[in-house]
Amino acid sequence: MVLTLVQSAPSPSAAPLLDVRALSLGFGTSKTRLLDGVRYSVEAGETLCIVGESGCGKSVSSLAIMGLLPQGAAHIHEADIRFRGERYDLNDMAALRRHRGADIAMIFQEPMTSLNPAFKVGDQIAEAVTAHNDVSEAQARDRAVEMLRRVRIPAPEARMNEYPHQLSGGMRQRVMIAMALANDPALLIADEPTTALDVTIQSQILDLIRDLQAETGMGTIMITHDLGVVAEIADNVAVMYAGTIVEAGPADAIFNDPQHPYTIGLMSSMPRLTGPRERLTTVPGTVPTVETMPAGCRFSTRCPFAQPVCAETPPQREFGRGHRALCHFAPLDDRLERSA
């Protein structure tokens, strides 16, 4: 019997798959917005990489999209989001549950803490199928075997009956991918999917995600701080700092012509494989906490170009091809020429 999965009808192709026009939120009683005006979009078949230091808000923004932030603790100040051209309401928990796992799926950073140790991996994948489709248990298990085979796990019928602790780290991550893609979602969010894996397995996991993306045409948001991964797989890049997207655009523009001081600092910190060995460049200072968040530009306390005007909210500067930076002095080439 053929298993037919329930999928939403696609919206007009002109609309991005996911369009985050503005996302701001905070936690607890603090009035400071942990995420402030986050903005990005991803098209079907496209890979968007969100990069930045640990604690900058990359994972929080994605958990908010998935509706997985703790209710009562997280407070949404602003959320103007569209999915397939339709309004995506972060306060509608019932709608978020319908989307989560069916239209939008997520691979988490550490599969050992994301998989339930008390259940066999096949049962966990089958549960993801039955949660969104009117199918029998046997059909769901057939789909689980199919997905394990699809993510290139050998002997999938046998692996179905194993527990997470019986699998290697790479195998567990493949199980997470199988579970995420079991309902053929339109969008996959991968949160540091290669962390804690050795280099060979990292490459295999990235190749697998790219191959599955090519097969299904899904959009992918990759959350990472590994610029090597970004250079390898990204179509577009969004650079996040202290809860804001400070620069975004095509990958080649971000790597070859960065226009925000923080992006330049990130790129300069990458070790070179060729040429003379030099001390790596560092970004001075530390990321501000919620209590010490500066007014205006959040990077102003660490920026070599900071001026009194940086105490005001910087404008969004556009450079064409969707390349934009949140800085008073962009394009920086002009400022460097004036100061030379």
N, C-alpha and C positions, 0 to 999 in steps of 0.2 A: 504494500500500500504506500502511495506517495504522500509524504508529509508536506502539507501546504502551510506556510507560515503566514501569519497575519501581518500585513505591512500597510502603512499609511500611503495614500495617494500622493505622488510628488507634486510640489507646487511649481509655478512657472519658473523656467530656468533662469530668468533674470534675477531672481532673488537668491542671495547666498543661502547655503544650507543652514548655517548658524550665523546670526548677525547680532553680536553683542554691541549695542550702540552706547550703552552707559550702564555700569554696574558699580554701585557703592554700598558698602556694608561695614558694620562695626560689631564689637562684641561687648557683652556686659553693660556696665553703666557708663563706659567711656564715651565721650562725645566725638572723639577722633575717629575718622573713617579709616579702617584698616585697609580696605580697598576703596579707591577714590577715582571715579570716572573711568574705570577700565573699559577699553573699547578694542574689539577685534572682530574679524569675520573669517569664516572658512567656507570654501566651495566644495561641492562634491568632487571626489577624486584628488583633492588637494591636501598637502601636508603643511600644517602650521605648527611651527615650533615656538613655544613660550619659554624664554630663557631668563635667567637671573640668579642671584645669590639665594642660598637657603634662607627661608623666612620672608621672602619678598612678596608672597601672596599667590604664587603660581598654583599650588595645590588647592588653596582656599577658594580661588575663583572657579576652579573646575568642580569642586565639591558643591559649591553654590549652584552651579548649572545643573548638577545631578540631583539637587534637593537633598543632600546628605549632611548638611551642616546641622548641628544640634538646635532643635527648635527651642526658643526662649532665650538661648545664649547669643545667637546671631541675629542681628537686626538689619534688615534690608532698608537702606535709605533711598536707593534709586535702582531700578532694574528695568531698563528698556531693551528687551531682547526679542528677537524673531527667530523662529525655527521653521524652515521651509516657507518663509514669508508670512507665517501666522504668529500672533502674539504668544509669547512663552512666559507664563506667569509663575514666578518663583514662590508665590504665596498659595498657589493651588496645589496642595499636596496630592490630591487624587489624580490630577493631570500629570504631575511629575512622576508618580508611580507608573502610570500608563506608558510614559515615554521611556522611563529608566529601564534599560535592559532590552527594550524592543526597538526604539528609534535611536537612542543614544546609549552607548555602553562604555564602561570604563575598566581599564586594567590598572590595578593598584601597584604601588611600589614594591611591596613585600608580599609575595604570594603565600608564604607560610602563615602569615597572620590574617590573610584575606580568605583563604580556604578554611572550611570548618574541619578541624582534625578528627571529629567524631563520625564523619560521613565519607563514604567512598567517593572518589572524584567523579565517577560516572553518574552517581545519584545527584551530585551537585549540578552537573551540567544539565541533566534531564529536568531538574527542578526549574532551571532558568527557562527551559522550553515550555513546560506546562504552565508557568506563571503568566504567559502571554498568548498561549495558543490552546484551542479546544482540541486536544489530542489525547490519545490513550497513553498509559505508562509505557507500553511496549514501543509505541511510535517515538516517544520522547527518548527512550534508551537507544533506539536505532539512530536517532539524530545525534545523540551523544557520541556513539561510536563513529559516526560519519565525521563529526567535528574533530575528534581525536586523530582520526586518520588525516584529516585536512591540515592539521597543524604538525603533521609528520611525526607523530608519536608511534613507534613501532608496536606491533601486536596490540592494537587498540582494544580488542575484545577482552584481553587479559588485564590491561591497565585500567579498564573500567572499574574493576573490582578491587583496586588498591586504594589505600589511604594516602593523604598528602605526605606523611612522614616517610613513606616507602619510595617516594620519587626524589630525584635530584632537583636542585634549584632550577636548572633549565627546563626540566620536565614540568615542574610546578608552574613555571611561567607560561609554558605552552598550554597547560590546562586552563589557566586564567584567560588566555587568548581564546581558547575554544569556547569557554563559557560566555565570554563577552560577545563573540560573533555567532553564537548559536541561533539567534533570531535575525541574522542578517541586518544589523543596524545600519542606519545611514551615516552615523557619526561615531567614531571611536576616539575616546580620550585615553591616552596612555601616559600615566604618571610615573616617570622615571622607571620604565619597564626593564632596563638593563642594569639597574643598581644591584650591587652585590654579586653579579655574575662575572665570571672570568671573560677575558677579551674574546676568546673564540666563541663562547656561547652568546655573548652580547651581539656579535656580528650575525650569528644564526638567527637570533630573535628579531633583529632589525630587518634582515632579509625576508623573514617569514611575514612580518607585518606589511612590508612593501609588496610582496607577492599577493597576499590576500587583498590588499587595497586595490591592486591592479585587476584582480579577478572580480571584485564586487563593486568597484567605483565609489566606495565609501570615502567620506572626508575623515581626516585624522588630525587630532590635536596632540602633539607630543610635548610633554612637559619635561624639561631637562636643564641641567647646568653644564652639560658636556658639549662644548662648542664643536668638537670633532664629530659628534653625532649630528648636530645641526647642519654642519657643512655637507654631510653625506646625504641627508634625506629631506631637508626642508625645501619647500617651494617658497614659503613666506615665513618671516620671523617677527615675533613680538618680544621686545626687550622690556622686562618688568623690573622696577626698582621701588621698594617701599610702598607697594600697593598700587602703583600706577604704571601704565604702559608708557615708557619714556620715548620709545622709538619703535616703528614698525614699517615693514616693507618687504619687497622681494629679497630672497636670501643673498643674491649677488650684490645688491645695493647695500645691505647691512654689513656684509663682510668687506666690500671694496670701497665703500664711501659712507662710513658711519658719520652721523651728524649730531649725535648727542654725546656729551662728555663721558657719561657713564658707559655707553656702548664702546667708545674709543678705549676706555680703561679696560673693559672686558677683553676686547680684541688684543690689546697690548700685553695682556697677562698670559697669552697662549705661548707655550714653548715652541721654538722653531727646531725643525729636524735638520735644516741645512744652514750654512753660513756660520759666522763666528758665534761662539757661546757667550751670551751676555746675561747679566742679572735681569730677571723678569721684572717688568713694571708692575707696580701695585697701586691700588686705589687707596689713598690715605683715609684714615678715620674708620668709623664703623657705621653700620646701618642704624638709623635712628629707631628707637623704640616708640611704642604708641604714646608714651608720656613725653618723649623728647622730639616728636615730629615737628620739623620747622614749618613755618607758614610759607605759602607760595611754593616755590620749587623744592621738592623733597630731597633733591640731591645737592642743594646749595651749600650745605655744611661740609661737603667733600669735594666740591667742584673747583678746579683751578681758575675758571673764568667767572666765579661768582662776583656779583656787584650788588649794591643796595636794591636795584630793581628786582632782584631774584626773590625778595620777600613778597612779591606779588605773584599770583598764579601765572605761569608762563603760557603763551599762546601756542596753538598747534600749527607748526610750520609744515607746509606741503612742498615736496620736491618732484612730483610727477611719479607715475607708475605705482601709485599707492604708497610711496615712501613718505613718511611723516615723522617729525620729532617734536617733543614737548620741551622747547627751550627758547629763552629770550634772544639768544645770540645765533641761532641756526639761520642760514648755513654757516658752519664754523669756519669754512674756508675763507669767507669774507672777513671774519673777525681776526683770523690768524694773519691775513695779509695786512690789515690795518695796524696790528700790533708789531709787525715785523720791522 
